[in-house]
Amino acid sequence: MVSMKKRERAWTAVLLFAVVALTGFGSVASERIRFDKGVNSTTFTAALGEGHDYVLGGKAGQSLTVALQGPSGVYFNVLPPSGQDALVNTSITGDARWTGALKQDGDYTVRVYPMRSAARQGKSPAFTITLAVR
């Protein structure tokens, strides 16, 4: 018979594994993007680390353009305000540039991330990203 302490430790290990699997192996940097009046795009260069989220507001009917330059194995997703299914997942499409119409008002997240194997190896390549809302 399994003791209560062993059972609790097993469940704790399972929960810890689930949290790591769902959230990644480290912290993802996050940055809120605000455009100055009359400006509709911006470009950043950064070290990737575990990943980077750019959060920017958009309105239904506007278009969002994302252009990523970096080594192979660096991708981006665009997540809608609802946080549900990504509008684009470039680890599947292979695209380095994407433009799409925004369907609803709210905050959109552009998540830049490395291949899981690179993240495990601690590689932190540099990337350049341009974000535009028109």
N, C-alpha and C positions, 0 to 999 in steps of 0.2 A: 504494500500500500504506500502511495506517495504522500509524504508529509505536506502539511499546509504551507510551510515555508518554501519547499521546493516548487510547489504549484504556483505560489505567488511570484517567485523568481522567474519561473518559466513564462508566466503571463507578462511580467515586466519586460523580459527580453523580447517577446513577440511584439509588444506595443512599441518598444524602442526601435526595433527593426522597421516596423510599419511607418513610424514618424520619419525616420531617415530615408526610407524608400520613397515616401510621398513628397518630402521637401528637398531632397538632394543631400549632398554630403557636406555642405557648409552653408554659410550665409550668402545670400544674393544681395548685392548692392542695389539700392533703389534711389531713383532721382526723379523729382517732379519737374516737368518741363513747362515753362511759361514763356510764351512769345511776347516780345515787346510790340507795342502798337505799330502796325505797318509791316511787321516781320512775320513770315509764315513758315520759315524753315531754320534749322540749326544743325550743326555738325559737331560731333564729339570724337575724340580719340582717347582711348583708355586701355588699361590692362584688363583682361577679361576676368581673371580670378575664377570664382565659382559661377559667375554669371552676373548679369546686370539688367535691372528693370528700369525702363523709362516710362513714366506715367504722364499722359497728356490728355487734356480735355478735347473733345470733339463734338460736333453737332450732326444730327442726321442730315444726310445730303452732301456733307463735305467729303473730300477724299483725303486719305492718308497715304503718303508715300514713304517707304523705308528703303534705304540703300545701305548695304553692309559691305565693307571691304575688310578682309582679314584672311588669315591662312585657312586652308581646308580644315574642316572639323569644327568651324565656328558657325552657328546658325542663329536664326531668330524666329520667334512666334509673335503673332499679334493676337492679343486676347481682348474681347469686347468687354464693356462695362459689367455684363452679367457674369463674367469670369468663366463662362461655359466654353464650348468648343472653339478652338483657335480659328481665326479667320484665315490664317496661313501658318504652315509649319514647314520651314525651309529645310529641315533635316529630311523631310519626305520629298519636297518638290525640287530641292537643289538650287533654288533661286537665290540670288544675292540682292535682288531688287523686287519690290512688290508695291503695287498701288491698288487700293480698294476703296469702294464707297462705304461710308459709315452709315449704318442702319438705324442707330439710336444715339441720343444725346448721352454724354457721360465720359468717364475716364477709361481710356484705352491703354493697355500695357503692352509695350514692345519689350519682349524678353530676349536678350542675347545670351547665348550659353554655349559651352564647349561640349564636344562629344563626351560621354560619360567616362570613357577610358582616359582621355586627357585630363579630366578633372581628378580622377583617382591618382594619376601620376603627378599631380600638383603643377601641371603646365599652365602658364598664364599668358597666352599670346595677346599681342596688342591688336586692336581693331579700330576701325573708323566707321561711324554710323551717321547717316543724314536722315533727319526726320522732317517731314513737311506736311502741313495740314492746309488745304485750300478749299 
